[in-house]
Amino acid sequence: MADPVTGRVTDEKGEGLPGVTVLVKGTQNGTSTNANGEFTLDAPAGATLVLSSVGYTTQEVAVTSGPLTVRLVQDNQQLNEVVVLGYVTQDRQNLSSAVSSVNVTEAQKAPVGTIGEAIQGRTTGVLINNSGNPGQAPNIVIRGLGSINGGSSPLYVVDGLWTDNIRDINPTDIDQLTVLKDASSTSIYGSRGANGVIIITTKRGKVGKPTIGVTAYAGVQNTVSRWKLTNAAQWAAIERQAYTNAGLPFPGSVANPENYADTDWQSEILRTGTVQDYNVNLGGGSTGEKYSTNFLVSGGVFSQKGALIGTDFNRYTLRLNSGLTAGRFKINESVQLAHAFTTLANGQPFQDAIRLLPTIPVYNPSESPYTAGYGYGSPAANTFGTNPVGSQTIETRTQYNNRIQGSVNAEYSFFDFLSYRLNLGVESLDYVDRDARRFGRISQNAPTDPSFLTESRGDNTFLLAENILNFNKRIGEHGVNVLVGYSEQRGKNTNTGATARSFVNNAPGAQDGYVLDAGTGTTSVFGNVQEYSKRSYFTQLVYDYKNKYLVTGSFRRDGSSRFAPENRYGNFGAGSLGWRISEEDFLKNSAPFISNLKARVSYGVNGNDNIGNYSYQGVINQNVNYPFNGQDVNNGQIQTSLASNGIKWESRYTTNYGLDLGLLDNRVTFSVDYYTSTTKDALIFPTLAAALGNPGQPPYQNIGQLQNRGFEFQAGYQQNKGAFTYGVSANLSTVKNNVLQLAQEGQVIGSGATQTAVGHPVGAFFLIPFDGVFQTQDEVNSYKNAAGKVIEPFAQPGDARYRDTNGDGQINDDDRVYYDTNIPKLQFGLSANAAYRGVDLSFLIQGASGNQVFNVARSTMDRTDDPSNFRADFAPWTPDNRSTTTPRALQAGGATSDLQAAAGSNSRGSSRFLEDGSYGRLKNVTVGYTVPKQIISNLRGFSSLRVYLTGQNLITATKYSGPDPEFVNGNFFQRGVDFSAFPNLRTYTGGIQLGF
């Protein structure tokens, strides 16, 4: 017979702990503590209560006749942490794979706008490049670039749903975040696991009285840095040098800059941005003798007004998570509705802000209506730039998204050790993309573009169904977990759009109201439908003996519609071994201070089919007009690309060696991993002439090979001394990327400043080596090749000198060499936290080193043969300033052919513009105060209250001259090239976290 049992749960300082789960052992009868740590529960005499709370060691106490007082101790070991690996969960102590967990609780103490921000600097092996561009997703790469044409982004699994989109997920909803890095942990995901897997588990309600949580923060944002540029007078002084050296007359704004504008273009396009985030959640659960339920409803609003004029991002999310357990049946669902609205940047505003001359005004109403009132240059102030204020004003590009991401899993346990689970997932995206521009001119010598509206609408749907039979039983000293599964995935993307031109209304802002049928000019339409599917069979074994000797194995057979029927299926598998040395008697007796020592090794293979749809079929354009008999126009068809015959799965083979160490009850932790991964049968394009009937994309071939290898180190220390708690965590990762084989001997991929070739990393810099500046005519005359030929005969003192690497006596593209420095060789993170009597302080330092950046902005500003602004510290060579790094100022079109050749030579895109891209950044500093529980308990309805202040991207230590060494470049082959990317933002916020 059950009787009421009362009690109080406290922490180590004797303060009541709210939200502690109290269960009668062996049943689902339970409750949770209130704001003062008190609980009441019906339990039979002699029963045992199990008390658990996140961050504390679980305790069991026997029911007595009087009130209970239980003191929970903070858990330093974390070895019993349950890690979600997708289809199974494992205790961290028994993991034999390379898996990292992000401390989500610590990350959420500060504002986190994206999941990338939550991960960056907090775990090993994950390279993340963030941007200050509103709504732009970060670049995330796990353990190096694993494919040449198949992409290198990881798979995200959110509550069982496979997805590529994390931008629209509310970070506040995240409960656990796990990164799977080696083949042993990812091969169960087959083709989608080749580039790593990030598993996200969202929050769920807890048993007990319903609780309400409210979080809010608001702040201001500015770019971390900007160029220091010359004003009109300073610019004109340098230009006069260039024109004088070239023997040319001065244009008007060069001769008399005081008669023209003095525009600071960066100030014109930048503003103080704002960021706001508001979240509320309601959660709870109940339990009975044979049932339990849980629910959580959360809503969030995130709003960012960009630091660049005309840009913003707004996201609205609504989540519903619920679950029911009734006897042997269990069902859980998770669904998020997200609406996102983004206003994009147009063109290259940051590049144009340094390219446009300061003597050009922002507005020029005298030329309206033909120019829409914007300045754009003239013969007196020539420029090839675009007015960025005008670009952001007369054109509006928006993205309007409605996204549903949801999953339902139902599980039935035939026995305590045997269960069947059905997992269903769906992601549906409805979108409207608009690009509207009103009539006007914003570039010199460009035609006056008519107004237009391009509107694209579409629907992308992804469906997932997984059937899993799971056997999980401990048989004596043997732990056995075996699962078998069958999966179906289907996707369909539809898109329809149209373009209308010549709208009558040309008033400022009119483009925001354009509709397609209002255009009076020509119209065009477009649209397409693509479908794909995948069928998979998989199995996984997790075994341990005495929780000491660990074995994991997995196998997956994937079939993809992206390959022809004869090559549709691929087989992928992996295995790992682990040995918990710390559980051996010889170590327990000789080194009791060692809490955990585990050795791991794994090997396996993943596939990759991320090459788009229908590649194994040729593409025919059915709408081609051609003349016949000299006059008649006939409709015909033409093959635009050849079929990729015989292509099959790309495969990535990974080996991992790891060691985990814990000391002093795991207050000190350390882990190290070494990995190598080789991608074989990489799907790449050979070089084909259009004459072979392939004017479009060349067909794929399974010929390439690619390798990544590196080390990962992670260390941590956590200590509690009475009311004072503190901890520190550090991580360091290395990676070396190398292309082993391409489709043809000597083939290169890419153009401009980078190329991908055998023996070098993907997207290596490929440039002419800059060798300083000639100081005397004797240096020019004596710079000869082995045959005695003067290499730069047109040069004079002050002109650039380049290395003649092939010895042919001239400088041209044949002298380019590789610089394998486009990928950071090392990345690191250091985080620390401390708390004392309600005051908490934390910081995160993050950075990368060993890489270089090709600075496109500096290559633009440091050339004097092309009209642009200059850096404020730009000091070209003169007889009185004999620079060894900056050639003399020399305008194009000089009076002699030698002057013309020298001007072009001085501005070559060479290694002169390669800069050290290493940096260390104080990414985050947070100071918070949590109101003591005894005070909160006197505030009716409140259970917790915390306020905080945060600074983000506060200090950056770098030698890079550009605004930000961390940037996002969407071109896979040019990730080390900074095309004046949107820099990160320095942010100051204040926030509050409430519990009810």
BAKOL-280054 format. One record per residue (C-alpha): x, y, z; residue in one letter. Coordinates in steps of 0.02 Angstrom, whole numbers, plus 50000, padded with zeros to 5 digits. Layout:
XYZA ...
REM end
This chain:
500005000050000M 500705017049950A 500905031050076D 501385049350049P 503255052450055V 503935070050073T 505695076450057G 506885090050002R 508335089049880V 509805101049897T 511445104549810D 513165104049891E 512865121249967K 511225115950047G 510135125949928E 508545117849863G 508655110449688L 507125112949578P 506685101149435G 507495085449508V 506625069649444T 506075058049584V 505505040649532L 504995025049628V 506295012449570K 505614999349451G 504065009549410T 503595024849311Q 502805032949463N 503695049249495G 503695067949515T 504925082449515S 505465094849648T 504745112349661N 505675128949667A 506265125149845N 506835107449804G 505325099649893E 504295084949832F 502845073949883T 502585056549812L 501555041149850D 502705026149878A 502525009449969P 503525006050127A 505244999150090G 505285006549915A 506825014549841T 506795031849763L 507915036449616V 508375055049608L 509185062149452S 509575079149379S 510655084949235V 512425088449296G 512225078849459Y 512615060849508T 511035050149514T 510665043849691Q 509545030349763E 508805031949938V 507655020750038A 505955026950095V 505895029950283T 504525034950403S 505005053350411G 505385067050284P 506895063850174L 508355075650145T 509445071149996V 511025080349945R 511515078449761L 513335080049711V 513875087549545Q 514445074449421D 516245077049368N 516435060449282Q 515205062249137Q 515645044349090L 513855038749108N 513255052348989E 512115044448861V 512655049148685V 511365048548545V 512125040448391L 510565040148285G 509895022448285Y 510635017948455V 511175026748614T 512755022448709Q 513585026948872D 515075037948833R 516185026148932Q 515835012348805N 516075022448646L 517415015548530S 517125028248390S 517695046248362A 516225055948432V 516175073448508S 514795081348611S 514525100048622V 514105107248792N 512455114848737V 512045121548910T 513645131548914E 513415137548734A 511635143548770Q 512195154648913K 512595167448778A 511625172848623P 511725159448489V 510935164348323G 511425148848225T 511965131048261I 513655135148184G 513945148048320E 513545134948452A 514845122848383I 516265134348331Q 517795132948442G 516975120248559R 517465103748478T 518855096048375T 518895092148190G 517525104348139V 518035119348034L 516695132948034I 516705149447942N 515345161447997N 514795177647917S 513925193547972G 512765192547822N 510975191047889P 510235174047853G 511815166447780Q 512175148747838A 513965145147895P 515195134147802N 515425118347906I 516715105147860V 517145089947966I 518905083147949R 519335091247784G 518615092347609L 518085074647570G 517485076547390S 517925086547236I 516215088147155N 515105079147280G 515095092747413G 515865092347587S 514425097647700S 513935085747840P 512265077247864L 511145084148002Y 509955072548093V 508665081948195V 507615070548305D 507805056848175G 507475067848022L 508875068947894W 509125086747830T 510365098647749D 509585114147827N 510045120547999I 509815139147971R 507965138548012D 508155127948170I 507955137848330N 509575134948430P 508645137948593T 507665121748564D 509235110948561I 509525098848705D 510995088448641Q 512205090548496L 513385076548445T 514675076248305V 515075059548223L 516755060048137K 517435042848093D 516755029047983A 516295018148130S 515025030948190S 514445037448020T 514415022347904S 512705017147969I 512105032747876Y 512875026147716G 513045038547574S 512495053347679R 513795050347814G 515355052547706A 515665070447766N 515215067447948G 513565068348041V 512915080948166I 511515073848273I 510345086248356I 509105081348490T 507845094548539T 507125097548712K 505645088048781R 504525090848930G 504945082949098K 503845073549219V 503095084849349G 502205101349361K 502175110749195P 503525123849180T 503685139549075I 505335146249013G 505635163348936V 507255169548859T 507565186148775A 509045196348717Y 509335211748613A 510905220348553G 511825230748425V 513035225248290Q 514435233048189N 515755225848073T 517295219848166V 518385230748055S 518385240947896R 519675247347774W 520545263747809K 520455272447641L 521115288447564T 520005303747555N 519825313747394A 521415324147416A 522485309147467Q 521805298847324W 522145312547197A 523945314547258A 524315296147221I 523405297047056E 524465311947005R 526005301147033Q 525255287646922A 524795299546781Y 526465308646791T 527455292446785N 526425286846635A 526665303446544G 524795306746539L 523735322446576P 522695323246734F 520805320646727P 519745333746813G 519515325446982S 521375321146990V 521915338746950A 520655347547061N 519875335547188P 519245350347290E 517945353547154N 517195336247176Y 516395325747310A 517335317847455D 516335302047486T 516695288947617D 515835274547529W 516025262447675Q 515115274347791S 513745276347661E 513345257747652I 513655252747834L 512545256047983R 512335249948161T 511355233948149G 510235226448281T 509855208748337V 508395202648442Q 507845185448498D 506315180748601Y 505825163148652N 504495155448763V 504195137148800N 502935127148899L 503375109548950G 502865095949068G 502395077849088G 501485065449194S 501725047649249T 500655033749315G 500845015449355E 500835010149172K 501015026049074Y 501985042249056S 501795057448946T 502815072648902N 502545088248800F 503445104148753L 502815118848653V 504035132648608S 503985148048500G 505365159648447G 505635175948354V 507365180548289F 507625197148201S 509225204548130Q 509365221348044K 510965219847945G 512485231047967A 512405233347777L 510995244647720I 509535235547642G 509875218547722T 508925209447858D 508375192247917F 506835187348017N 506425169848078R 504865164048168Y 504805146348238T 503505135748324L 503945118548394R 502865104848466L 503705089548544N 502685076448635S 502795058448689G 501755044548763L 502275028148843T 500895015848880A 501454998748934G 502564991748797R 502075005048671F 502985021648652K 502725035748528I 503645052248510N 503405066248387E 504415081848349S 503895095448229V 504485113048194Q 503635126048086L 504795139848027A 504485155547927H 506005165147868A 506095181447771F 507765187547705T 508245203347613T 509875200147522L 511375210547475A 511525214847290N 513115212947190G 514735215347285Q 514395230447396P 515985228847501F 517055227547345Q 516185242247263D 516405252647420A 518285251947398I 518235252447208R 517205268247186L 518205284347191L 517955296447336P 517675310447209T 516065302247150I 514505308147243P 513225295947312V 511785305547234Y 511725315547074N 509945322047057P 510395332846907S 510445317246798E 508765310646855S 507735301646791P 508995292946679Y 510115287946823T 508815286846960A 509805300547044G 511405291147089Y 513205295747055G 514175282846954Y 515705291346880G 516135302146730S 517625305446615P 518275316646753A 518145302346879A 518145285846786N 517685269746875T 517195251946837F 516285250447003G 514445250647041T 513645263047159N 513305251547308P 512025263247386V 511075263447222G 511245244647205S 510485241947377Q 509115254547344T 508435252247168I 508495233247177E 507685222147308T 508055203647321R 507055193747448T 506825175747500Q 505205170347583Y 505235152747657N 503985141947749N 504775125847811R 504085110847905I 505305098647984Q 504525084348080G 504705066448133S 503655053248220V 504355037248292N 503305023248364A 504085009048460E 503374992648524Y 504354981648645S 503964963248619F 505084959648767F 506194970448876D 507624966548757F 506744966148587L 505834980748505S 505234986948337Y 505305005448292R 504515014748147L 505265031848111N 504405043547989L 505105060347938G 504585074447825V 505345090947772E 504355102547662S 504935119447599L 503815131847509D 504775146947447Y 504575162847347V 506145171647284D 505965189147213R 507205200247122D 506445217147078A 507375231947004R 506715248746950R 507355258546801F 509015267346826G 510885267746800R 512135264746939I 513715260446838S 514715271246719Q 514635266646534N 513325253346572A 511675253446481P 510185260446574T 509355244246627D 507475243246614P 506485238846767S 506135220446793F 505425207646913L 505965189546922T 504905178847035E 505255160547071S 504115149247171R 504385131447220G 504105116947336D 505425104847398N 504845089247488T 505865075647573F 505075059847647L 505925047047758L 505305030147821A 506375018647928E 505935001648001N 507104995548139I 507134979548240L 508234981048394N 508914967748512F 509734974848668N 510134963548815K 511464960948946R 511864942448959I 512974940049109G 514534950149075E 514114952348891H 513184967648827G 512404964648656V 511454977348550N 511014971948373V 509854980848253L 509284977948076V 508364990747972G 507574995347808Y 507405013247745S 506575022747603E 506935040847558Q 506075051147424R 506285068947369G 505425080247245K 505885098047199N 504765108847091T 505105126447030N 504125138546923T 504595156346883G 504415171046766A 505235187546723T 504295203246673A 505105219446613R 504765237946590S 503665243146735F 502865260346726V 503055265246909N 504855270646942N 504635279847106A 505875276147246P 505425259347323G 504165255447186A 505025238947147Q 504405231647312D 502635232247244G 502945225447069Y 501865210947010V 502205200546856L 500695205546752D 501105224046770A 502645223246660G 502425231146489T 503955223446404G 504465205946356T 504145191546476T 504945174446496S 504495159146597V 505465144446666F 505195129246774G 505785111746814N 505395096346917V 506685084546991Q 506395068547088E 507575056447175Y 507445041547291S 508525030247396K 508245012847469R 509345005747606S 509614990247710Y 510704991647864F 511274982748021T 512324987448172Q 513134978048316L 513704985848480V 514534973448599Y 515504974448761D 516244961848879Y 516284967149061K 516074985249002N 517914983548964K 518174976348790Y 517144985448658L 516654980748481V 515564990448358T 515154985348180G 513944991748048S 513454988147869F 512324997747750R 511784994047572R 511165009747483D 510255010847318G 510165027947236S 509135033947088S 510595045247040R 511495030346963F 511005019146819A 510145002746869P 511714992246846E 512695003046970N 511285008647083R 511814999547241Y 513365001847348G 513934992747505N 514715002047650F 515294995947819G 516424999647966A 517034992648130G 517894998548288S 518744991148439L 518954998748611G 519874993748769W 519485001948936R 521194999549011I 520675008549169S 519524993949211E 520974981749218E 521494976749394D 523334980049361F 522954998449326L 521645000649462K 522874994649592N 524415003849528S 523665020349472A 522045024049565P 522135042349510F 521745036649332I 519855036949320S 519725032549138N 520945026249007L 520275019648844K 521105015348678A 520085015548517R 520345010648335V 519115010948191S 519075008048003Y 517695009147874G 516985016147715V 515585028247670N 514815032147502G 514345048347415N 513025051047280D 512875069947295N 513065073647109I 511335079747065G 509985070146974N 509945061946802Y 511825063246772S 511865045746697Y 510695051846561Q 511115063946422G 510285081046420V 509345087046266I 508745104846240N 507085103346148Q 506865121846113N 508235127145993V 507865138145842N 508925137145686Y 508815144845510P 508455134245357F 508515139345174N 509225155945228G 507595162945296Q 506485150145381D 506695147945568V 506385130345627N 506265122345798N 507495108545837G 508385099045974Q 510195098046027I 511135087546153Q 511915099546278T 512855086946385S 513405068946367L 512795055146481A 513915050046626S 513975031846576N 514535018746701G 514685030446851I 514545022447023K 514695027047206W 516095038047268E 516875029947422S 517795037447571R 518895025847675Y 519335031747852T 520515025147985T 520495032348161N 521605029348313Y 521075037048478G 521505037748663L 520425044648805D 521115048748977L 520275054549138G 521155058849300L 520605062749478L 518795057049461D 518835064149284N 519065081849342R 520475081549215V 520075074349044T 521105072348886F 520825064148717S 521855062548559V 521385055848387D 522365053048228Y 521415049948068Y 521705047047884T 520325046947753S 520515042947569T 519135046247444T 519205034047298K 518205033347136D 517885051947160A 516615058447035L 517465072146934I 517345080046762F 518635076346628P 519125090146508T 518115088446346L 518055099346192A 516355106246141A 516675098745969A 516345081646046L 514525086246065G 514635092246244N 514415111246256P 513725109546433G 514335100746589Q 515555086546550P 515045069046604P 515625062446772Y 516935048946787Q 517485038646939N 519325042946926I 519845055147062G 520645051747230Q 520775063447379L 521575061847551Q 521395070447720N 522375066947877R 522625075448043G 522695075448233F 521395080848359E 521725085248541F 520475089848675Q 520795093248859A 519715099149003G 519735102849188Y 518245105249302Q 518295109149488Q 517055113349625N 517645121549786K 516145125349892G 515185139549813A 516545142249683F 516495131749525T 517595133549374Y 518155124249220G 519185125849064V 519175116448899S 520395117448754A 520435109148585N 521625108848439L 521445100748268S 522575098848117T 522125093947939V 523105091147780K 522155089547617N 522925082247459N 522265077547286V 522975060647234L 522185058447063Q 521105067446935L 520255061846777A 521725064846662Q 523585066546688E 524015084746706G 522185090046725Q 521815105246831V 520145111746895I 519815130046928G 520345146946868S 520915163846932G 521965163347090A 521655144847128T 521795127947045Q 521505110047099T 522855098047041A 523675081747091V 524905083747234G 524045099147305H 522505102847412P 520825106647334V 520825125047282G 522695128147306A 523325145447261F 524125145847088F 525055162147064L 526595170446991I 527875172847131P 528145191147174F 530005194447202D 530055212247262G 530325229047175V 531765234347061F 532765247947147Q 533975252647007T 534115251146820Q 535615239746844D 534475227446935E 533295227646787V 534685225046661N 535525211146759S 533935201246790Y 534195188046655K 533845169746627N 535195156546598A 535255161046412A 535635179246453G 533925186046405K 533315201046505V 531725194846588I 530805211446611E 531585223146482P 530165235846495F 530415238546681A 531135253846767Q 531645256846948P 530075255147054G 529255241646948D 528765224447011A 529955209946996R 529315192146973Y 530175175346974R 530425167446803D 530075150046869T 530215140946702N 531765150446645G 531075155446474D 531595173646496G 529855181146512Q 528485182946642I 526785175446601N 525535162846667D 526755148746635D 527735155046785D 526335151646908R 526715139947052V 525665131847187Y 525485138347363Y 524695124547468D 524115136347603T 522265139047567N 521645127747709I 522085131247892P 523355118647953K 522775121048132L 521195126848217Q 520935129148402F 519705133848537G 519855138448720L 518355140648833S 518235143949019A 516835146449143N 516725151049326A 515305154049448A 515195160349627Y 513595163249724R 512545166949572G 513835176749472V 514465167649318D 515825172149193L 516285163049033S 517305166348879F 517755157748716L 519325160448612I 519355152948438Q 520515153848290G 521495145848149A 523265146648084S 524415140347947G 523365146947803N 523475161447683Q 522115172047603V 522125179747430F 521535197347465N 520515202947314V 520135219847391A 521975223947413R 522365217947236S 521065230647179T 521625245247287M 523495242547263D 523455243547075R 523615260846998T 523225256346818D 521385253846860D 520255267046940P 519895263147122S 520185270347293N 521785266547390F 522205260847564R 522615275347679A 524355268047710D 524665264347526F 526405271047486A 527015267047309P 528865266747268W 529675283547234T 531515288647229P 531255295247406D 530245280047465N 531145264747400R 529825251947447S 530255233647421T 528435228047426T 527435241247331T 527845245847150P 527785263647087R 526125271547039A 525865269746852L 524275273246756Q 523715262246612A 523875268346432G 525575276246459G 526495286646329A 527615272146276T 527385253546253S 528625250246394D 527595260846512L 526015251746459Q 526845234846487A 527535240146656A 525825246246715A 525035229546673G 526475220046752S 526405229646915N 524585224946941S 524735206246907R 523735194747021G 525265187247103S 525845180747271S 526035199047318R 524215198547374F 524365182447474L 524255186547659E 524385177047820D 522605171947863G 522985165848039S 521955173448178Y 521435171648358G 519785179148413R 518955182748578L 517345175548513K 516255177348664N 516275184748839V 514755183148952T 514435189649127V 512835183949211G 511945184249376Y 510695171149437T 509555176949576V 509715165049726P 508345152049745K 507835158249917Q 507465175349843I 506605168449688I 505495157549797S 504765173649870N 504295179749696L 502635171649661R 502675160549507G 504535162149472F 505715147149484S 507295154949410S 507955171549349L 509595175349263R 510185191349177V 511765193149075Y 512815204148962L 513795197248815T 515085203648693G 515455193748535Q 516935195248415N 517715207948532L 519555206348487I 520395198548337T 522275196048332A 522855194048151T 524105200248023K 522785199947887Y 522505217447820S 520705214647766G 519175217547874P 519035199347931D 520135183847908P 518605172847938E 517395173547793F 516205163047689V 516605159947506N 515265149447423G 516415143847282N 517035126647334F 518675128647239F 519055146247301Q 518755145247489R 520405154047522G 519975169147413V 519205184247499D 518095192947372F 517715206847496S 516545195147590A 515305200947720F 516345202147880P 515835195548049N 515005207548168L 515515213948339R 513965212048446T 513465218448617Y 511895210948693T 510935210248855G 509785196048897G 508645188049025I 508175169849060Q 506615166549162L 505825150849232G 504055149049298F 
REM end
